[in-house]
């Protein structure tokens, strides 16, 4: 629990600065460098397990200078996990510091951007919100874990065109090992992908595709190809978000399909309700499931999220309740 004390001491220190705003970090002198971070605590309850966890504790460094900008993110993941099962208590500690993101951007003009380093793969919508406090449910859809690599280490570029709507194209190129391959859902040494999206008024449609070379020892080692189609509608009160994708090797479909559709309603700026339906059939890991998820988020301030959700699964022994508390500072 010493880590939690340190976090709160840091927050109190920052609050002493009249110019500091929670969630925006603090500037280091007059340098183009801001230091911030986030943490999240969560609790899970099933029929036979109660789990308490310090899930994330991360430090962020970011800033921009002329046409350059950068992001460095270092994170302790699952620092402390305590489980209670059938009257038996077990706990684990993980003090390893992971490199989640580490990249530099060059903005040539308002249309072209170039990126080098480790970054969130620009696939779909959900994968671009990896921080607990920024999303409205504690859990992530399975489609974000089994279809494509969450992170890419290498080069990236994007093109933006403005007209009646906004057209964006992305390309990702990796031909090397990950900067930190322990912090990714797939261990890879190649990833080539593209994305194209179109946004107009309240609607956005996005298409992604590509392939990567999977190095994980416990599952098939092969070039895996993926496809993901995403759609979003967003207004002041509502958001509807959906993604559907599949994955295959040269010889077979490794994931027949993985999809979700999520509806969100903002009762107010502080109170948000969520309903999500998910389904997937993953041949690579020999798993499949159908889920119905109800969630509620309370934000006393935007950088603070108190979230709860209940998940109904097609296999009732997997039903679970989740609760989390997270802060961006």
Helices and strands as residue ranges (DSSP letters): H 2-15, E 26-27, E 34-45, E 49-65, E 68-85, E 88-93, E 97-107, E 112-120, G 126-128, G 132-134, H 143-146, E 151-162, E 166-174, E 188-200, E 203-214, E 223-234, E 238-248, E 253-266, E 271-282, E 287-298, E 304-313, G 316-318, E 320-328
